[in-house]
Amino acid sequence: MKLAARAGRIVPSPTLSIAATAKAMAAQGIDVVDFAAGEPDFDTPDPVKAAAEAAIRAGFTKYTASSGIDELKQAIAKKLEADHGLRYEKSQILVSCGAKHTLYNIAEALFEAGDEILIPAPFWVSYQDQVLLNDATPVLVQTHEADGYAITPGMLTACITPRTKAIIINSPCNPTGATYDRASLEGIAQIALAHDLTIISDEIYEKIIYDGVRHVSIASLGPEVATRTILVNGVSKAYAMTGWRIGYAAGPKDVITAMANIQSQSTSNPTSISQKAAVAALNGGDAFPKQMVQEFDRRRRVIVERLNKISGVSCRMPTGAFYAFPNISGLFGRKHAAGTIASASDLTAYLLQEAKVAVVPGEPFGSASHIRLSYATSLDAITRGLDRIDAAIQKLTAA
C-alpha cells in the first residue's frame, strides 16, 4: 500500500516515544527514573473532577457543538480579559482536543505549499512536523543560549522572504524554559506588522513562571497586533489536566471559523465531560496553579544546581515551564564500553542503558548539544535520577 508523501515527512513525537519506553521498562520491573514526561505529576484539582462527575450524573455525555460549548467559551473569554485585558466574542474562540490539536487546526487553516513559517529554535518538537504535514516549509530562527534564547528583530528579519507567512512563538518555552519580556515581544510584533505576518502565540505554560517574571501575551500589545495574532492555550499544564484534552484558540473570526470548519470534519467536538471540567478549572482561579508552581520552583532549583555540579554539564536557570535544558557538549568525545558520546542522542541512549534514567535528546528540539529533563516529578526522583546521571557520567573516559 502506497502511503501519502506527507506521512514520510515526519517522525513520531520523541518525547512521547521515550516516555512510553520508560513506562514499558517500569512495567517489566525495571527501576527507571523518568525525566521525559511533559506533564505535571499533580492530580487534577478535586473541584474540577467534581464538575466532571456532575456532568456524567446529569447525562451531559452527548455531542456538543463541534467548536465547544458556549459556557466554556465564556469562561475562556473571561479569563483572557482578566489576565491580559483581551476581549473576544464567542465566535473568536475555538475549543479543541488539547493545545496540540489547536495548533494543528491553525496549520491546516493557514499553511500551504510555498509558505515559510518562522520557528525560533530550540522549539517544541511538533511545530516543525505540523508545518511539514501541511505542505509548508519550517524556517528555523536559531537563538543562542548565551543570550537567554532571546529573539531579536534582526534575527527575524534575516530569515524573512516573500514567502514568509507566519511566526510561531512559545513563551514560556518548551524546552528551554525561557520567557519573552514585553520589550522582546514588542520587537517581534513590529516585525510581524511590517511584513504582514501572522503571529501564532503558544502560551500553554503561561501560569508556570518564576522569579517574579510576568507573563505578557503578545496579543495584548495593541489592537493591530491582536488582529494578526492567534493565541493558543489550554488547561493541561496549569491545572494538571493533560489527559482531559482541552485546548483553545482565540483570534480573528475568519481564521477561527475556518479552524472550526476543519475540526467539524476531523474530530468534531472535544469531550463533553472534559469541557465541563475545564469550565470549573478556569472559573476556579489561580490558587491551584500557584501552589503547583511553588513546588516546581523548589524542584527547579535542586535540579539545576545538581546538573551544574556534574563535570561537562552546564545548565541555565529556566524562568518558566518545568524543564531543565542542560548543555552537555562538554561530554562530547568521552567514551564508554559501547561507543563514544558525540551527540545528545548518544548520551540519552547511554543514560537509559547505563543509569536507567530517561531524558529527551535535544536534536528534535533543534539542538544536538542539549538534553531535556522534566522536573514535573518528585524531589526524591530528581535526587535519585541526578545521582545516577552523575555516576554514569563519571564512568565515561576521556577521548
Summary of the structure (lengths in Angstrom):
residues: 399
radius of gyration: 21.1
end to end distance: 47.2
largest distance: 66.4
contacts: 1364
relative contact order: 0.16
helix: 46%
strand: 15%
